[in-house]
Amino acid sequence: MADRLELVALALPAGCAPETLPPPVMQFIAACWPGMSRAQLLDRARRLALRVSFRARPERGPDGVRLYALVLMVGEVRAELVAHVRRLARRRGTRRARASLPPVRDVRQKGLFEG
């Protein structure tokens, strides 16, 4: 059985400026929230017509957080993000995991990279 993963945070790799990201990738970042599952993360990317690659990185994050390279392709443009992901403990039984819902957003709240 595959591990259940939940998103802790998204980050840009060192040396990558937010202004260089294509608009669909910015929309993807805005649509993500802490606690979403790997399946929800990949579904959001596909809804925005992004091709996705999700691979573990060799280094570890703090407090048991794993780092994954999240490569998003828009046409021929490639954008890479670093996904900080936590593995959830497995539960006994066959109950389906409850889906994480997006948080309520305040219209006054700015985006992740807006100044």
Residue pairs with C-beta under 8 A, 6 or more apart in sequence:
1 90
3 87
3 88
3 90
4 37
4 38
4 87
4 88
4 90
4 97
5 37
5 38
5 66
5 85
5 86
5 87
5 88
6 34
6 35
6 36
6 37
6 38
6 85
6 86
6 88
6 100
7 32
7 33
7 34
7 35
7 36
7 37
7 38
7 41
7 83
7 84
7 85
8 34
8 61
8 65
8 84
8 85
8 86
9 34
9 83
9 84
10 29
10 32
10 70
10 81
10 82
10 83
10 84
10 112
11 81
11 82
11 84
12 18
12 21
12 81
12 82
13 80
13 81
13 82
16 80
18 26
18 112
18 113
19 113
21 29
21 79
21 113
22 74
22 77
22 79
24 48
24 49
24 50
24 72
24 74
25 50
25 72
25 74
25 79
25 81
26 111
26 113
27 48
28 44
28 45
28 48
28 50
28 72
29 81
29 111
29 112
29 113
30 111
30 112
31 44
31 48
31 102
32 41
32 44
33 100
33 102
33 103
35 100
36 44
36 100
36 102
37 97
37 99
37 100
38 54
38 85
40 99
40 100
41 54
41 70
41 83
42 52
42 54
45 52
45 72
46 52
49 74
50 72
50 73
50 74
51 72
51 73
52 70
52 71
52 72
52 73
53 69
53 70
53 71
53 73
54 68
54 69
54 70
54 71
54 83
55 68
55 69
55 71
56 66
56 67
56 68
56 69
57 66
57 67
57 68
57 69
57 82
59 67
60 66
60 67
61 67
61 84
64 86
64 87
65 84
65 85
65 86
66 84
66 85
66 86
66 87
67 82
67 83
67 84
67 85
68 82
68 83
68 85
69 80
69 81
69 82
69 83
70 80
70 81
70 82
70 83
71 78
71 79
71 80
71 81
72 78
72 79
72 80
72 81
73 79
88 97
